[in-house]
Amino acid sequence: MHRRARTLALTVTLSGLAGALVLAGPAMASPVSPSGTGTTSPSASAAVSDAFCAARLDGAGGRVYGTLPGAVDAKAIIDRALPQ
């Protein structure tokens, strides 16, 4: 019983986080680079939400941080984190 409750809580939490990432979409595409110029593209934000969903909901990745499926657009995620 407790195991099923923990699994349900995990599923609800991950689904909520995934939904927040997907809905935030363009709003997430606004970090400013350290130089104060430039922002990331909405496609980079989509790459972040797609990677999260693939890794945490599709079962293609793992439950451990850093385990992502091969189809993830890692370059877009890195470019978003380190804008020019």
C-alpha positions in Angstrom: 0.0 0.0 0.0 2.7 2.5 1.0 4.7 1.7 -2.1 1.8 2.4 -4.4 1.1 5.6 -2.6 4.7 6.7 -3.1 4.6 5.8 -6.7 1.4 7.7 -7.2 2.9 10.8 -5.4 5.9 10.6 -7.6 3.8 10.3 -10.8 1.6 13.3 -9.8 4.7 15.4 -8.9 6.5 14.6 -12.1 3.4 15.3 -14.2 2.9 18.6 -12.5 6.5 19.6 -13.1 6.3 18.5 -16.7 3.1 20.5 -17.2 4.7 23.6 -15.7 7.7 23.3 -18.0 5.5 22.8 -21.1 3.1 25.7 -20.2 6.0 28.0 -19.3 7.4 27.5 -22.8 8.1 30.9 -24.2 8.3 32.5 -20.8 11.3 30.3 -20.1 13.0 31.6 -23.2 14.0 34.9 -21.6 17.2 34.4 -19.5 19.6 37.2 -20.3 23.3 36.3 -20.8 25.8 37.5 -18.2 26.8 40.3 -20.6 23.2 41.6 -20.4 22.4 40.8 -24.0 20.7 38.0 -25.9 18.1 35.6 -24.9 17.5 32.0 -25.6 15.0 30.8 -28.2 11.6 29.2 -27.5 13.0 26.1 -29.2 15.6 25.9 -26.5 12.8 26.0 -23.9 11.0 23.2 -25.8 14.2 21.2 -25.7 14.3 21.5 -21.9 10.6 20.5 -21.4 11.0 17.7 -24.1 14.1 16.3 -22.3 12.3 16.4 -18.9 9.3 14.6 -20.3 11.3 12.0 -22.1 13.6 11.3 -19.1 11.0 11.3 -16.4 7.7 10.4 -18.0 8.4 8.3 -21.0 10.7 5.9 -19.2 13.3 6.5 -21.9 15.8 7.9 -19.3 16.3 7.0 -15.7 15.2 8.4 -12.4 18.7 9.6 -11.7 19.8 13.2 -12.5 21.8 13.3 -15.7 20.4 10.2 -17.4 18.8 11.3 -20.6 17.6 9.4 -23.7 19.8 9.8 -26.8 17.2 11.8 -28.7 17.5 14.8 -26.3 18.7 18.0 -28.0 21.6 18.5 -25.5 23.2 21.3 -27.6 20.0 23.4 -27.3 19.9 22.8 -23.6 23.6 23.7 -23.1 23.2 26.8 -25.4 20.2 27.9 -23.3 22.3 27.5 -20.1 25.3 29.3 -21.5 24.0 32.0 -23.9 26.5 34.0 -26.0 
